[in-house]
Amino acid sequence: MGNIYWVHVGMLCLYGMLILPSFCQVDSGDAASAVYIVTLRQAPASHYQDELARRSHSFRHGTSLRRNRLHRTRHRNVTKPVRSHSYYIAQAHDSLLKKVLGGEKYLKLYSYHYLINGFAVLVTPQQAEKLSKRREVSNVVLDFSVRTATTHTPQFLGLPKGAWVEAGGFEAAGEGITIGFIDTGIDPTHPSFQDDKSEHPYPVPANFSGICEVTQDFPSGSCNRKLVAARHFAASAITRGIFNSSEDYASPFDGDGHGTHTASISSGNYGIPVVVAGHHFGNASGMAPRSHIAVYKALYKRFGGFAADVVAAIDQSAQDMVDIICLSITPNRRPPGIATFFNPIDMSLLSAVKAGIFVVQAAGNTGPSPMSMSSFSPWIFTVGAASHDRLYSNSIILGNNMTIPGVGLAPGTPKNIMYKLVHAHHALNNDTTVKDDMYVGECQDASKFNQDLVQGNILICSYTIRFVVGLSTIKSALEMAKNLSAIGLVFCMDPLVTSFQLNPVPMKMAGIIIASANDSKILLQYYNSSLEIDETSKKVVKLGAVASICGGLKANYSNDAPKVMYYSARGPDPQDSLPHEADILKPNLIAPGNFIWAAWSSLSTDSAEFLGENFALMSGTSMAAPHVAGLAALIKQKFPHFSPAAIASALSTTASLYDSIGKPIMAQQSYASPDLSQSPATPFDTGSGFVNATSALDPGLLFDSSYEDYMSFLCAINGSAPTVLNYTNQNCLLYNSTLYGPDLNIPSITIAKLNQTRVVQRTFQNIAGNETYGVGWSNPYGVSVNVSPTRFSLANGERQVLTVIFNATSNSTAASFGRIGLFGNQGHVVNIPVSVITKISNKYNITTS
């Protein structure tokens, strides 16, 4: 099996090694047993590391540790003591379990020791109750499931002539920065992740301490100076009996494709040729092509993942000292409890942010409905999906001169030649009828067809729900058409397939998928009207319809990009809409997420159409998040001491509000006809706007927030003090419990309930040269806004407080939006989106809109 770098019992049981059979035989199939995440009151190793750093600093310098919050130092010199403390914590977990559960059966899956002090354990509810009553235990939470949130974009974002130039060119962009991906793993053989593709050798990332797990699927040598660490986490999945080591790969190897795709978007090598189905689609590059990759596999194709495994991956990545964490995942349900923020994943990420790690998360693919977001934690940078300007379109020209659009990365039929159309139902052999095989129209089995009727013609097949769920595939239909010597292939959309957008599918022969059921109906009407049918036998005696396929290999470029994709999750927060914690703008930003070319795992079975290919074209907020993670690496490279909040500020305040021709960004509002149901985007669609890579490296002014600010925010939630204590071991009496969402020093203002008047302040620091700013703003409907000062000058390093007074001028529950703009005389522009939901202008009168 190779060397597995795991020592706890759960992993020993995983590979059938059965070193401790009495533990391995815990009855995970018993409905009474479940995985629980247990946190203890004692501080984790990262807090111990903070104390070591303080003592070390005081000993060396004899001075106080007061420091500009924008400039956070990652603790890089206390690794051995922290590891020793981590070992002590793990021993304490074992001791507690033995003391509480005695000779009872249980299975400890993980010891969490770096970001949170706790463990994941398989026990009965009665055993969980016993643990919860111990004074050492602060919290016991039932494990829950999570799911993935499923090139040309460097050019669209202006990197070659902008951000990469500032970094010293693509040969230096992101160098020295390590991004940790919590996803489905990685294919280490892909050229996007090799460390020998550049004339300049990759440096060893400073102080990074991750390791490369070695297995049969992930042999020694899989890691290098580009891919610097790789591990996998599956203990919670194993206890449920759903993990299959051969299909799911009991290693960091990516059997899904998703993780390989996201890692290459952020950090893939520059200039790798994209060749799919024998066709060349340009060259690929990550946003930060010289950044390092650390992989923590906690998600799997067949079942997604579980919080216990994800928290273990987060904890390990932080201990390894990654600079950025990228999660293209969302919970399958909203976490229960007093507020959505209080769940093991978000709280472990809060500790990661405290440790100086910037955290990026996909917004989720549950749009376009309002209030479809799943995570609202202000310490997490949440990214929605937008289009970019490159499109692949295909079309078919009918014999009646009508042109019908479709999709398909396919060649066309020879120019200026029309070929006969033949429907699959009219090309069957004598032994097959539609009554005998209701799915024969999907063109999956060549033995059912008469080659003489198909040869040299364009075959019409049906695209049904079976293609969506994977029971039928485009690839099988193409192979069948090729075997029957068809000249091309046309798929007509079944009317039952609704609310489904097709990614352009690679085809090795002339082909097209008519994505619209209405357009498919038009094609079939033309086909049927051209048939000659024998009145007696009712058989087709002559095919009259002809067509030519134009092909879809050539990219087209659109001017109306970016726009918010229909599937991108939207705000505001529905579950936290009554207390003050709803006053957080999400998503933070939108980035390219639609039709993204990136690396693909060679053994992936996630998409039959890209099986065996090195690249795939995918869409989703999962594709948007790694764009921002890569751009954050460029910011971190230029400003190594920026706090996570400072990086978030640089990305947010410089975001664009307009598309490529200067019009306001639009948002798709429906699944069925996304381009016919667009409206101007609001901050609940876009957050601060569309990411601007070049401007983010020169933001001018920065807003910053600290761990203490986030703790004050959590403590201000009514009744939250016991929950905060359980998760963080911090007493809310030590924090300002009147710091609500609008008071967080973030570069947006969201007020869920404006009761007549509200005063909000923001503090920012100038990190550029001397500059004078003018202030302008637009009022949300039903609200008057006054901002002061309206003009100010700042030297480098100086701060300014901005006071904003909101007054409700009408009564309404409909959200309205405005903006505050800070315009510098040296060219810096700072954007602050404003959102107000419920407005109450007087005590007694409120109407619902």
Stockholm file with secondary structure:
# STOCKHOLM 1.0

chainA/1-849         MGNIYWVHVGMLCLYGMLILPSFCQVDSGDAASAVYIVTLRQAPASHYQDELARRSHSFRHGTSLRRNRLHRTRHRNVTKPVRSHSYYIAQAHDSLLKKVLGGEKYLKLYSYHYLINGFAVLVTPQQAEKLSKRREVSNVVLDFSVRTATTHTPQFLGLPKGAWVEAGGFEAAGEGITIGFIDTGIDPTHPSFQDDKSEHPYPVPANFSGICEVTQDFPSGSCNRKLVAARHFAASAITRGIFNSSEDYASPFDGDGHGTHTASISSGNYGIPVVVAGHHFGNASGMAPRSHIAVYKALYKRFGGFAADVVAAIDQSAQDMVDIICLSITPNRRPPGIATFFNPIDMSLLSAVKAGIFVVQAAGNTGPSPMSMSSFSPWIFTVGAASHDRLYSNSIILGNNMTIPGVGLAPGTPKNIMYKLVHAHHALNNDTTVKDDMYVGECQDASKFNQDLVQGNILICSYTIRFVVGLSTIKSALEMAKNLSAIGLVFCMDPLVTSFQLNPVPMKMAGIIIASANDSKILLQYYNSSLEIDETSKKVVKLGAVASICGGLKANYSNDAPKVMYYSARGPDPQDSLPHEADILKPNLIAPGNFIWAAWSSLSTDSAEFLGENFALMSGTSMAAPHVAGLAALIKQKFPHFSPAAIASALSTTASLYDSIGKPIMAQQSYASPDLSQSPATPFDTGSGFVNATSALDPGLLFDSSYEDYMSFLCAINGSAPTVLNYTNQNCLLYNSTLYGPDLNIPSITIAKLNQTRVVQRTFQNIAGNETYGVGWSNPYGVSVNVSPTRFSLANGERQVLTVIFNATSNSTAASFGRIGLFGNQGHVVNIPVSVITKISNKYNITTS
#=GR chainA/1-849 SS CCCCCCCSHHHHHHTTCCSSHHHHTCCTTSTTCEEEEEEESSCCHHHHHHHHHHHHHHHHHCSCCCCCTTBCCCCCSCHHHHHHHHHHHHHHHHHHHHHHHTTSCCEEEEEECSSSCEEEEEECHHHHHHHHTSTTEEEEEECCEEEECCCCHHHHTTTTTTHHHHHTSTTTTTTTCEEEEEESCBCTTSGGGCSCSSSSCCCCCTTCCCCBCCCSSSCTTSCCSSEEEEEECCHHHHHTTCCCHHHHTSSSBCSSSHHHHHHHHHHCCTTEEEEETTEEEEEECCSSTTSEEEEEECCBTTTBEEHHHHHHHHHHHHHTTCSEEEECEEESSCCCSSSTTCSHHHHHHHHHHHTTCEEEEECCSCCSSTTCCSCCCTTSEEEEEECCSEEECEEEEETTSCEEEEBCBCCCCCTTCCEEEEEGGGSBCTTCCTTTCTTGGGCCCGGGBCHHHHTTSEEEEEECHHHHTTSSCHHHHHHHHHHTTCSEEEEEECTTCCSCCCCCCBCSSSEEEECCHHHHHHHHHHHHHTCEECTTTCCEEECCCEEEECCSCSEEECSSCCEECTTSCCCCCSTTSSSGGGCCCSCCEEEECSSEEEECCTTCCSCGGGTTCSEEEECSHHHHHHHHHHHHHHHHHHSTTBCHHHHHHHHHHTCBCBCTTSCBCEEECCSSSGGGSEEECCHHHHTTCBCCHHHHTSCSEEECCCHHHHHHHHHTSTTCHHHHHHHHCCCGGGSCTTCCGGGSCSSCEEEEEEESEEEEEEEEEECSSSEEEEEEEECCTTEEEEEECSEEEECTTCEEEEEEEEEECSCBCSCEEEEEEEEETTSCEEEEEEEEEEEESSSSCCCCC
#=GC SS_cons         CCCCCCCSHHHHHHTTCCSSHHHHTCCTTSTTCEEEEEEESSCCHHHHHHHHHHHHHHHHHCSCCCCCTTBCCCCCSCHHHHHHHHHHHHHHHHHHHHHHHTTSCCEEEEEECSSSCEEEEEECHHHHHHHHTSTTEEEEEECCEEEECCCCHHHHTTTTTTHHHHHTSTTTTTTTCEEEEEESCBCTTSGGGCSCSSSSCCCCCTTCCCCBCCCSSSCTTSCCSSEEEEEECCHHHHHTTCCCHHHHTSSSBCSSSHHHHHHHHHHCCTTEEEEETTEEEEEECCSSTTSEEEEEECCBTTTBEEHHHHHHHHHHHHHTTCSEEEECEEESSCCCSSSTTCSHHHHHHHHHHHTTCEEEEECCSCCSSTTCCSCCCTTSEEEEEECCSEEECEEEEETTSCEEEEBCBCCCCCTTCCEEEEEGGGSBCTTCCTTTCTTGGGCCCGGGBCHHHHTTSEEEEEECHHHHTTSSCHHHHHHHHHHTTCSEEEEEECTTCCSCCCCCCBCSSSEEEECCHHHHHHHHHHHHHTCEECTTTCCEEECCCEEEECCSCSEEECSSCCEECTTSCCCCCSTTSSSGGGCCCSCCEEEECSSEEEECCTTCCSCGGGTTCSEEEECSHHHHHHHHHHHHHHHHHHSTTBCHHHHHHHHHHTCBCBCTTSCBCEEECCSSSGGGSEEECCHHHHTTCBCCHHHHTSCSEEECCCHHHHHHHHHTSTTCHHHHHHHHCCCGGGSCTTCCGGGSCSSCEEEEEEESEEEEEEEEEECSSSEEEEEEEECCTTEEEEEECSEEEECTTCEEEEEEEEEECSCBCSCEEEEEEEEETTSCEEEEEEEEEEEESSSSCCCCC
//
